[in-house]
Amino acid sequence: MTHLLLLIDWSQFKPEKIFGGQILERTPAGLSIVYLIGVGILISFLVMTFLDNFRRPKFVFEQNLPKEVRRKLTQTIANRGLYVWQVLFVILALFVFGFQVYWTKFADESNEQFQALSYKDLRNRRINSANLRGWMLDRTGKLDAALALYKVEKDGSVERTFPLEKEMAHLLGTERGTPGLERTLYKKEVEPMPEAWEILTKYKKPEPEQKDVRTTIDKNLQAYVAQQLEGKKGAIVVLNPQTGDVLAMYSNPSFNLAEAQNLSSYLKLEANKDQKPLLDRATREFYVPGSTFKTLTMMAAFRAGKEGTLLGDLPEGYIPFTGSRPIRDANGGCELCRNDVPLREAFKVSSNQYFAHLGNVLGRDRMGETARLLGIAAVDKASEAVTQGYFPDIWNASDRRIASALAPARATMVVGKDITLYDFGLEGMGQGLASQMTPFQMALIAATPANLQGRLMKPKIEADVPPQMFSQVLTPQQAAQVRDIMSTVTEEAGGTGGAVRQALAGTGIVAGGKTGTATKDGVPLFDPKTGERRFVLKKKKDENGQLVEYKDYLSYTRIDGWFICIAPLENPQVAIAVVIEDIGNRFGGQTAAPVAANVVLKARELGLLGDKYKPKAPPAKAPARKKK
């Protein structure tokens, strides 16, 4: 018998032979099924035995005995003790099983302490090291323009390297905090684990993924916009309005990714409430948009057929209702001082009272409808404006996890009937309850009329994802008219964005845009030396009438400078939003507009505006003649 067994070629029965060279997982899957069947039979017998103890006694002579007698029998007493232990065993088993399920299934998502300490787990670190991520390339796809790559160090170790470690920090994300492109581009949503029976009968091994990813970011432009905000607080967003490609997006102050790898330094970054380096101001910080928001009001007017509305811009200002405070222009008087101001001129000089009046002429429904088409949540009450969360659906991404990681805070405006005409007028000019805007959202507002079809394209950061429309906001003809009006700000005398025209002089580029200067009240005041919130000690009486000391934290009113820009006007290839915090007594046209103009010039240098606007290479110098 032994001799016969040795003669059998057992290699023919290997899993890869039996299943046509497919999946080795079928053997453990089959054994798992056999194991489950065996366990099921065992449990069935145990349940039947357990229930049988309740249905009948073990011996015939016990059947006719009174209950009081049966309860005192040795067997009954023993069974009663066993029942207690059975129940206790089941409870403990369920507790242990539940404990294991929680820590393996749910703790990674819901337990903050587990998340904070998981990086110390050597198993996780080994798994992460074993699964090398691909290279992250910029829009050119060239290896020398990679945004994330591996390098072999002198000691032979392989390390993940980021050439723009600070400039791309918010986009790349950290392993410990908010996930960014590093944790989402290479870790696709895992498909449901197939059951053992599916593996045994029909499961096929998935094809290997292509791990290198080309993004829409231009590496050189990203580095440049970071330089433009050096020493300032603010953000810059640059989109291609025709495709939705995010060409650059930066928030300052930023941080080095290496700082976030160490727990103590990460906690220091998190504790810096003054600079807030971990906060992505481009997508997650709310600002008052100021006059840049008048672009939305203008688009709402075109959608409603009210672009020809003539309104007053008078010294006494716009008075929304009898007894209301007047709304005046930035100089406290009027920009045009006449009773028949057209939309084109009001936009050029940024008349507050015109657009406050126009907002009320259009009404809440029309303004709210346009806001929703631009991705802004139009809510009824001010209390709802701060509860809208994030908006991943605005992104055009191949995977939900990528959209969620980059999701902007949802911009909002209040359009309910309870707010007064005065307050709604303030929204029409970009103040008051229109204060929940991100730079990312303002870039989308600029990108809409810049799109030749009048569409808002979903922003995307993966180069190979096809363009996708979010909404049709304007007709192509309306979009062209809005672009023409936006050009008055930068191209015509008296426009508030004249600095852009000066910067682009001689390039042939015609740009359009809108300046903004916004006031934000109640900004916390910090001590520059300690980084702590400043306060003064005051006294008040408590409920018992005793004087108690308390801290009265200080705040101030901050002025922010804005500029949104599109270029070149005839076929815009860039839509830009720039915000610079705390500009003092200056205006957005003096602070943010020059930055936007510099970004346009850099985009031209990089060929992002098309071949027509590429700088001409200087003529080659003729070789010097040798003297005879």
C-alpha positions, 0 to 999 in steps of 0.5 A, a space after each residue: 500500500 505504501 509502495 502504491 502511494 509513493 508511485 502516485 504523482 501528487 504534484 498533479 493535485 496541487 491547487 494550480 494544477 486542479 484549477 488551471 493555474 488560477 488562484 491558490 486562495 481556493 485551497 484555504 477557501 475550500 478548507 474554510 467551507 469544510 471547517 464552517 460546515 463542521 462547526 455548524 454541525 457541532 453548534 447544532 448538536 450543542 443547541 439541541 442538547 441545551 434545549 433538550 434539557 428544558 423539555 424532558 428529564 433524564 430519568 423516567 422516575 422523575 416525570 411524576 415527581 412534584 416540582 418541589 421535589 425535582 428542584 431538590 434532586 442532586 441532578 437538578 441542582 447540578 444542571 442548574 449550576 451548569 445552566 448558569 455557567 453556560 449563560 456566563 460562558 456565552 456572555 463572555 464569548 460574545 464580549 470577547 468576540 465583540 471586543 475583537 470585532 470593534 478593534 479590527 473593524 471599527 476602531 480604525 474609523 471611530 476611535 481617535 486614540 487608536 488612530 493616533 497610536 496606530 503609526 506605532 504598530 510595527 505591523 502597519 509600518 511593515 505593511 506600508 513599507 511593503 506596498 510602495 506607492 507609485 510616483 506622483 507626476 505633475 501635468 507634464 508627466 515628466 519624471 524630473 517634474 515628479 511631486 512624490 517619488 522614491 530615492 535610495 539613501 546612502 545607507 541603502 534605504 528607500 525613502 519617499 521624497 517630496 520635492 515641494 515638501 512645503 508648497 504641496 503639504 496641504 494637497 499631499 496631506 499627512 499620514 496622521 491628520 487630514 488625508 490628502 493625495 498621498 493617502 488616496 491616489 494609491 489606495 483605491 476603495 477596496 472592493 468587498 471581500 469575496 466569500 469563501 464560496 465565491 473564491 472557490 467557484 468563480 473568483 478571479 485574481 484582479 489585474 495589477 494596478 498602474 501605480 504611477 499617477 499624473 496630476 493636473 498640478 504644474 510643479 513650477 506654477 505651484 512653486 511660484 504661487 507659494 513664493 507669491 504668498 511668502 510672508 503673508 497669510 492667504 491662499 491662491 487657487 488656479 484652475 483651467 476653466 475649460 476642463 476644471 484642471 487644478 493647475 496650482 493651489 496653495 495656502 500660507 502659512 504652510 508646513 514641512 511634511 517632515 514636521 508632521 511625521 513626528 508626533 511632538 512636532 505635529 502636535 505643535 503645529 496643531 496647537 499653533 492657533 495663530 498661524 494655523 499652518 495645518 489649515 488649508 485656507 484655500 478650501 477650508 477657511 471661510 472669508 468675507 468675499 467683498 466685491 468679488 461676490 458682485 460677479 455672482 450677482 451679475 451672473 444672476 442678473 443675466 440669468 434673470 434677464 435683468 442685465 439692463 437694469 439702471 439703478 441709482 448711485 446717489 450721495 445719500 446711498 441706497 436705502 432698502 426700506 423706510 427707516 433703514 440705514 443707507 448702503 453707500 460706496 466704499 468712499 462713504 459717498 457714491 462712485 458715479 453719483 447719478 440715477 441711471 447707472 448701468 451694470 457695466 459701469 457699476 461693476 467697473 467702479 465696484 459700486 456697493 449701493 448698485 449691487 446691494 440694490 440689484 440683489 434686492 431687485 433680483 430677489 432671494 429665489 433668483 440669487 439662491 438659484 444662481 448660488 446653487 448652480 455655482 456649488 453654494 448652499 443657499 440656506 434659510 437661516 444664518 444658523 444653518 450657514 455654519 452646519 453644511 459640512 464639506 462638499 466632495 460632490 464638487 470634485 471630478 475624481 476617479 474615487 470617492 476617497 480622493 473627492 472626500 480628502 480634497 472636499 472644500 468646506 461648503 460655501 453658503 449664503 442666506 436667502 431666507 425670508 426672515 432676513 431684512 432687505 438691508 441684510 440681503 442687500 449687503 449679501 448682494 455686494 459681498 458683505 454680511 451673510 455672504 461671508 461663508 466663502 472659500 478661495 476655492 469657491 471664488 475660483 469656481 465663480 471666476 471660472 464659470 463665465 470664463 468657460 466658453 460655454 458658460 458651464 461650471 466644470 467640476 474641478 479635477 486633480 487627476 490628469 487622465 479623468 475626462 472633464 465633467 460639467 457641474 452645471 450650466 450656469 450661463 449661455 455662451 452669449 451671456 458668458 461672453 458678455 460677462 467676460 467683457 464686463 469683467 475686462 472693464 475692471 482691468 482694461 478701462 480707465 477708472 477700473 479698480 484692477 488697473 494694476 493688472 493692465 500695467 503688469 501685462 502691458 506688452 504681452 498682448 494678454 487681455 485679462 478680466 477680473 474683479 477686486 474685493 476689499 472685505 471687512 471681517 469682525 471679531 478676529 481673535 488677537 494673539 500675542 506674537 511672542 507667546 502665540 497665546 490668545 490675548 485678553 484683559 482681566 475684568 471683574 463681574 458679579 456671580 450669582 451670589 453677588 460676589 465679584 469674580 475675575 474673568 478673562 475677556 479675550 480680545 479681537 479686532 477687525 481685519 481687512 482682507 484683499 481679494 482679486 479674481 482673474 481670468 485670462 486671456 479674455 478671448 479663450 480663458 485658460 486660467 481662472 485665479 482667486 487670490 486672497 491676502 489677509 490683514 492688508 491694513 488700509 489698502 485695497 484688493 486692487 493694490 495687494 491681491 491684483 498684482 499677485 494675480 497678474 504675476 501668476 498670469 505672467 508665470 502661466 504664460 512663461 510655462 505655456 499654460 495660456 497657449 502657444 499664441 502667448 508663449 514668450 519668444 525665445 531671444 535670437 541666438 547670438 551669432 558666433 564672434 568672428 575671429 580676427 585675422 
